Amino acid sequence: MASLLEIHDLHYYYGNIHVVKGVSLDVGEGEIVTLIGANGAGKTTIMHTISGLNDPRGASGEILFEGKPILKVPGYNVSRMGLSQVVEGRHIFPDLTVEENLIVGAYIRKDKAGIKKDMQSMYRLFPRLEERLRQVGGTLSGGEQQMLAIARALMSKPKLLMLDEPSLGLAPLIIHEIFQAIRQIAREGTTVLFVEQNTKVALSTASRGYVLRTGEIMLHDTCEALLNNEEIQKIFLGISH
């Protein structure tokens, strides 16, 4: 499997605070990979550094996307290369309708017929969005906003979709729907990298996982092996042996 994303010895500093300490990871084409760890472990910093949302002056190391270095590339150019991120807290356009949010998601595209076709695909992926087509984003429930944020990110036709805490603040039934959709997105050919605090859901969805502790990778394995790892069960799943 060819690597779509490779990170080698990534460090990130906020001023004098060393947040990410020599992280290396890779994501293969068509994979679902998860990054898990406690609050403050550095997960979001890694995601923002990949997508160009963080100040590159705080970073050192190497990030390759399709073999091209992107560590110092501005965020808007990273997205044009085929990488799309749904940040924590969703950040949809609250005053635009569902349909308008999706159209904005396709702003870098010029193929009108393709955009129309992909909007229909989004409605199949998330039928609730079609029901609320003309509703403004700010009036949607938290779960519907998360669906809209994911669908909007997919409208740019990314090769890699990155999600930061997709289950945050959502009801269990909605979490199940969101993660079913993530599996479907990967089946249809988009690679997925996501950060998630709900360890059980994360490891039940992804194929491989990286466990982050205070800015360092403490474990990396298949999700099946991580689910059966006693240390992971104890720290993250509350299971003691």
Contacts in CASP RR format, 6 or more apart in sequence:
PFRMAT RR
TARGET T0000
AUTHOR 0000-0000-0000
METHOD contacts of the structure
MODEL  1
MASLLEIHDLHYYYGNIHVVKGVSLDVGEGEIVTLIGANGAGKTTIMHTI
SGLNDPRGASGEILFEGKPILKVPGYNVSRMGLSQVVEGRHIFPDLTVEE
NLIVGAYIRKDKAGIKKDMQSMYRLFPRLEERLRQVGGTLSGGEQQMLAI
ARALMSKPKLLMLDEPSLGLAPLIIHEIFQAIRQIAREGTTVLFVEQNTK
VALSTASRGYVLRTGEIMLHDTCEALLNNEEIQKIFLGISH
1 28 0 8 1.000
1 29 0 8 1.000
1 30 0 8 1.000
1 31 0 8 1.000
2 28 0 8 1.000
2 29 0 8 1.000
3 26 0 8 1.000
3 27 0 8 1.000
3 28 0 8 1.000
3 29 0 8 1.000
3 64 0 8 1.000
3 67 0 8 1.000
4 27 0 8 1.000
4 28 0 8 1.000
4 29 0 8 1.000
4 30 0 8 1.000
4 31 0 8 1.000
4 65 0 8 1.000
4 66 0 8 1.000
4 159 0 8 1.000
4 160 0 8 1.000
4 191 0 8 1.000
5 25 0 8 1.000
5 26 0 8 1.000
5 27 0 8 1.000
5 28 0 8 1.000
5 50 0 8 1.000
5 63 0 8 1.000
5 64 0 8 1.000
5 65 0 8 1.000
5 160 0 8 1.000
5 191 0 8 1.000
5 193 0 8 1.000
6 25 0 8 1.000
6 26 0 8 1.000
6 62 0 8 1.000
6 63 0 8 1.000
6 64 0 8 1.000
6 67 0 8 1.000
7 23 0 8 1.000
7 24 0 8 1.000
7 25 0 8 1.000
7 26 0 8 1.000
7 46 0 8 1.000
7 50 0 8 1.000
7 62 0 8 1.000
7 63 0 8 1.000
7 64 0 8 1.000
8 24 0 8 1.000
8 61 0 8 1.000
8 62 0 8 1.000
8 63 0 8 1.000
8 64 0 8 1.000
9 22 0 8 1.000
9 23 0 8 1.000
9 24 0 8 1.000
9 60 0 8 1.000
9 61 0 8 1.000
9 62 0 8 1.000
10 20 0 8 1.000
10 22 0 8 1.000
10 23 0 8 1.000
10 24 0 8 1.000
10 46 0 8 1.000
10 49 0 8 1.000
10 59 0 8 1.000
10 60 0 8 1.000
10 61 0 8 1.000
10 62 0 8 1.000
10 63 0 8 1.000
11 18 0 8 1.000
11 20 0 8 1.000
11 21 0 8 1.000
11 22 0 8 1.000
11 23 0 8 1.000
11 59 0 8 1.000
11 60 0 8 1.000
11 61 0 8 1.000
12 18 0 8 1.000
12 19 0 8 1.000
12 20 0 8 1.000
12 45 0 8 1.000
12 46 0 8 1.000
12 49 0 8 1.000
12 54 0 8 1.000
12 58 0 8 1.000
12 59 0 8 1.000
13 19 0 8 1.000
13 58 0 8 1.000
13 59 0 8 1.000
14 45 0 8 1.000
14 58 0 8 1.000
15 58 0 8 1.000
19 42 0 8 1.000
19 45 0 8 1.000
19 215 0 8 1.000
20 42 0 8 1.000
20 45 0 8 1.000
20 46 0 8 1.000
20 49 0 8 1.000
20 215 0 8 1.000
21 214 0 8 1.000
21 215 0 8 1.000
21 216 0 8 1.000
22 61 0 8 1.000
22 215 0 8 1.000
22 216 0 8 1.000
23 46 0 8 1.000
23 212 0 8 1.000
23 215 0 8 1.000
23 216 0 8 1.000
23 217 0 8 1.000
24 217 0 8 1.000
25 33 0 8 1.000
25 35 0 8 1.000
25 210 0 8 1.000
25 217 0 8 1.000
25 220 0 8 1.000
27 33 0 8 1.000
27 160 0 8 1.000
27 191 0 8 1.000
27 193 0 8 1.000
28 191 0 8 1.000
29 159 0 8 1.000
29 191 0 8 1.000
30 186 0 8 1.000
30 189 0 8 1.000
30 190 0 8 1.000
30 191 0 8 1.000
30 192 0 8 1.000
31 186 0 8 1.000
31 191 0 8 1.000
31 192 0 8 1.000
31 206 0 8 1.000
31 207 0 8 1.000
31 208 0 8 1.000
32 182 0 8 1.000
32 183 0 8 1.000
32 186 0 8 1.000
32 191 0 8 1.000
32 192 0 8 1.000
32 193 0 8 1.000
32 194 0 8 1.000
32 205 0 8 1.000
32 206 0 8 1.000
32 207 0 8 1.000
33 192 0 8 1.000
33 193 0 8 1.000
33 194 0 8 1.000
33 206 0 8 1.000
33 207 0 8 1.000
33 208 0 8 1.000
33 209 0 8 1.000
33 210 0 8 1.000
34 193 0 8 1.000
34 194 0 8 1.000
34 195 0 8 1.000
34 196 0 8 1.000
34 202 0 8 1.000
34 203 0 8 1.000
34 205 0 8 1.000
34 206 0 8 1.000
34 208 0 8 1.000
34 209 0 8 1.000
34 210 0 8 1.000
34 223 0 8 1.000
35 43 0 8 1.000
35 46 0 8 1.000
35 47 0 8 1.000
35 193 0 8 1.000
35 194 0 8 1.000
35 195 0 8 1.000
35 196 0 8 1.000
35 209 0 8 1.000
35 210 0 8 1.000
35 212 0 8 1.000
36 43 0 8 1.000
36 195 0 8 1.000
36 196 0 8 1.000
36 197 0 8 1.000
36 199 0 8 1.000
36 202 0 8 1.000
36 203 0 8 1.000
36 209 0 8 1.000
36 210 0 8 1.000
36 211 0 8 1.000
36 212 0 8 1.000
36 236 0 8 1.000
37 43 0 8 1.000
37 197 0 8 1.000
37 199 0 8 1.000
37 211 0 8 1.000
37 212 0 8 1.000
37 213 0 8 1.000
37 236 0 8 1.000
38 197 0 8 1.000
38 213 0 8 1.000
39 197 0 8 1.000
40 214 0 8 1.000
41 212 0 8 1.000
41 213 0 8 1.000
41 214 0 8 1.000
41 215 0 8 1.000
42 212 0 8 1.000
42 215 0 8 1.000
43 164 0 8 1.000
43 195 0 8 1.000
43 212 0 8 1.000
44 88 0 8 1.000
44 164 0 8 1.000
44 165 0 8 1.000
44 195 0 8 1.000
45 54 0 8 1.000
46 195 0 8 1.000
46 212 0 8 1.000
47 85 0 8 1.000
47 162 0 8 1.000
47 164 0 8 1.000
47 193 0 8 1.000
47 195 0 8 1.000
48 54 0 8 1.000
48 85 0 8 1.000
48 87 0 8 1.000
49 56 0 8 1.000
49 59 0 8 1.000
49 63 0 8 1.000
49 71 0 8 1.000
50 63 0 8 1.000
50 70 0 8 1.000
50 78 0 8 1.000
50 83 0 8 1.000
50 85 0 8 1.000
50 162 0 8 1.000
50 193 0 8 1.000
51 75 0 8 1.000
51 78 0 8 1.000
51 79 0 8 1.000
51 83 0 8 1.000
51 85 0 8 1.000
51 162 0 8 1.000
52 70 0 8 1.000
52 73 0 8 1.000
52 74 0 8 1.000
52 75 0 8 1.000
52 78 0 8 1.000
53 75 0 8 1.000
53 85 0 8 1.000
53 87 0 8 1.000
56 71 0 8 1.000
56 72 0 8 1.000
59 71 0 8 1.000
61 71 0 8 1.000
62 69 0 8 1.000
62 71 0 8 1.000
63 69 0 8 1.000
63 70 0 8 1.000
63 71 0 8 1.000
64 70 0 8 1.000
65 78 0 8 1.000
65 81 0 8 1.000
65 82 0 8 1.000
65 83 0 8 1.000
65 160 0 8 1.000
66 81 0 8 1.000
66 159 0 8 1.000
68 81 0 8 1.000
70 78 0 8 1.000
70 81 0 8 1.000
70 83 0 8 1.000
73 81 0 8 1.000
79 108 0 8 1.000
79 156 0 8 1.000
79 158 0 8 1.000
80 108 0 8 1.000
82 156 0 8 1.000
82 157 0 8 1.000
82 158 0 8 1.000
82 159 0 8 1.000
82 160 0 8 1.000
83 158 0 8 1.000
83 159 0 8 1.000
83 160 0 8 1.000
83 162 0 8 1.000
84 153 0 8 1.000
84 154 0 8 1.000
84 156 0 8 1.000
84 158 0 8 1.000
84 160 0 8 1.000
84 161 0 8 1.000
84 162 0 8 1.000
85 153 0 8 1.000
85 161 0 8 1.000
85 162 0 8 1.000
85 163 0 8 1.000
85 164 0 8 1.000
86 146 0 8 1.000
86 149 0 8 1.000
86 150 0 8 1.000
86 153 0 8 1.000
86 161 0 8 1.000
86 162 0 8 1.000
86 163 0 8 1.000
86 164 0 8 1.000
86 166 0 8 1.000
87 164 0 8 1.000
88 164 0 8 1.000
88 165 0 8 1.000
88 168 0 8 1.000
89 149 0 8 1.000
89 164 0 8 1.000
89 165 0 8 1.000
89 168 0 8 1.000
90 142 0 8 1.000
90 145 0 8 1.000
90 146 0 8 1.000
90 148 0 8 1.000
90 149 0 8 1.000
91 149 0 8 1.000
92 101 0 8 1.000
92 137 0 8 1.000
92 138 0 8 1.000
92 140 0 8 1.000
92 145 0 8 1.000
92 148 0 8 1.000
92 149 0 8 1.000
92 152 0 8 1.000
93 100 0 8 1.000
93 101 0 8 1.000
93 104 0 8 1.000
93 137 0 8 1.000
94 136 0 8 1.000
94 137 0 8 1.000
94 138 0 8 1.000
95 136 0 8 1.000
95 137 0 8 1.000
95 138 0 8 1.000
96 104 0 8 1.000
96 136 0 8 1.000
96 137 0 8 1.000
97 133 0 8 1.000
97 134 0 8 1.000
97 135 0 8 1.000
97 136 0 8 1.000
97 137 0 8 1.000
98 129 0 8 1.000
98 132 0 8 1.000
98 133 0 8 1.000
98 134 0 8 1.000
98 135 0 8 1.000
98 137 0 8 1.000
98 140 0 8 1.000
98 148 0 8 1.000
99 119 0 8 1.000
99 133 0 8 1.000
99 134 0 8 1.000
101 137 0 8 1.000
101 148 0 8 1.000
101 152 0 8 1.000
102 119 0 8 1.000
102 122 0 8 1.000
102 129 0 8 1.000
102 148 0 8 1.000
102 151 0 8 1.000
102 152 0 8 1.000
102 155 0 8 1.000
103 115 0 8 1.000
103 119 0 8 1.000
103 155 0 8 1.000
104 152 0 8 1.000
105 152 0 8 1.000
105 153 0 8 1.000
105 155 0 8 1.000
105 156 0 8 1.000
106 115 0 8 1.000
106 118 0 8 1.000
106 155 0 8 1.000
106 156 0 8 1.000
107 156 0 8 1.000
108 156 0 8 1.000
109 115 0 8 1.000
109 155 0 8 1.000
109 156 0 8 1.000
109 157 0 8 1.000
115 155 0 8 1.000
118 154 0 8 1.000
118 155 0 8 1.000
118 157 0 8 1.000
119 155 0 8 1.000
122 129 0 8 1.000
122 151 0 8 1.000
122 154 0 8 1.000
122 155 0 8 1.000
123 129 0 8 1.000
123 130 0 8 1.000
125 151 0 8 1.000
125 154 0 8 1.000
125 181 0 8 1.000
125 184 0 8 1.000
125 185 0 8 1.000
126 147 0 8 1.000
126 148 0 8 1.000
126 150 0 8 1.000
126 151 0 8 1.000
126 177 0 8 1.000
126 181 0 8 1.000
128 144 0 8 1.000
128 147 0 8 1.000
129 144 0 8 1.000
129 147 0 8 1.000
129 148 0 8 1.000
129 151 0 8 1.000
132 140 0 8 1.000
132 144 0 8 1.000
137 145 0 8 1.000
137 148 0 8 1.000
138 145 0 8 1.000
140 148 0 8 1.000
141 174 0 8 1.000
142 169 0 8 1.000
142 170 0 8 1.000
142 174 0 8 1.000
143 170 0 8 1.000
143 171 0 8 1.000
143 174 0 8 1.000
143 178 0 8 1.000
146 166 0 8 1.000
146 170 0 8 1.000
146 174 0 8 1.000
146 178 0 8 1.000
147 177 0 8 1.000
147 178 0 8 1.000
147 181 0 8 1.000
150 161 0 8 1.000
150 163 0 8 1.000
150 166 0 8 1.000
150 178 0 8 1.000
150 181 0 8 1.000
150 182 0 8 1.000
150 185 0 8 1.000
153 161 0 8 1.000
154 161 0 8 1.000
154 185 0 8 1.000
154 190 0 8 1.000
158 190 0 8 1.000
159 190 0 8 1.000
159 191 0 8 1.000
160 190 0 8 1.000
160 191 0 8 1.000
160 192 0 8 1.000
160 193 0 8 1.000
161 185 0 8 1.000
161 190 0 8 1.000
161 191 0 8 1.000
161 192 0 8 1.000
161 193 0 8 1.000
162 192 0 8 1.000
162 193 0 8 1.000
162 194 0 8 1.000
163 182 0 8 1.000
163 192 0 8 1.000
163 193 0 8 1.000
163 194 0 8 1.000
163 195 0 8 1.000
163 196 0 8 1.000
164 194 0 8 1.000
164 195 0 8 1.000
165 195 0 8 1.000
165 196 0 8 1.000
165 197 0 8 1.000
166 178 0 8 1.000
166 179 0 8 1.000
166 182 0 8 1.000
166 194 0 8 1.000
166 196 0 8 1.000
167 175 0 8 1.000
167 178 0 8 1.000
167 179 0 8 1.000
167 196 0 8 1.000
167 197 0 8 1.000
167 198 0 8 1.000
167 201 0 8 1.000
168 197 0 8 1.000
170 178 0 8 1.000
175 198 0 8 1.000
175 201 0 8 1.000
179 201 0 8 1.000
179 204 0 8 1.000
179 205 0 8 1.000
182 192 0 8 1.000
182 194 0 8 1.000
182 205 0 8 1.000
183 205 0 8 1.000
185 192 0 8 1.000
186 192 0 8 1.000
192 206 0 8 1.000
194 202 0 8 1.000
194 206 0 8 1.000
196 202 0 8 1.000
199 232 0 8 1.000
199 236 0 8 1.000
199 237 0 8 1.000
200 227 0 8 1.000
200 237 0 8 1.000
202 209 0 8 1.000
202 223 0 8 1.000
203 209 0 8 1.000
203 223 0 8 1.000
203 226 0 8 1.000
203 227 0 8 1.000
203 232 0 8 1.000
204 223 0 8 1.000
204 227 0 8 1.000
205 223 0 8 1.000
206 223 0 8 1.000
207 222 0 8 1.000
207 223 0 8 1.000
208 220 0 8 1.000
208 221 0 8 1.000
208 222 0 8 1.000
208 223 0 8 1.000
209 220 0 8 1.000
209 221 0 8 1.000
209 222 0 8 1.000
209 223 0 8 1.000
209 226 0 8 1.000
210 217 0 8 1.000
210 219 0 8 1.000
210 220 0 8 1.000
211 217 0 8 1.000
211 218 0 8 1.000
211 219 0 8 1.000
211 220 0 8 1.000
211 226 0 8 1.000
211 232 0 8 1.000
212 218 0 8 1.000
219 226 0 8 1.000
219 229 0 8 1.000
219 231 0 8 1.000
219 232 0 8 1.000
221 229 0 8 1.000
226 232 0 8 1.000
227 233 0 8 1.000
230 241 0 8 1.000
233 239 0 8 1.000
233 240 0 8 1.000
233 241 0 8 1.000
234 240 0 8 1.000
234 241 0 8 1.000
END
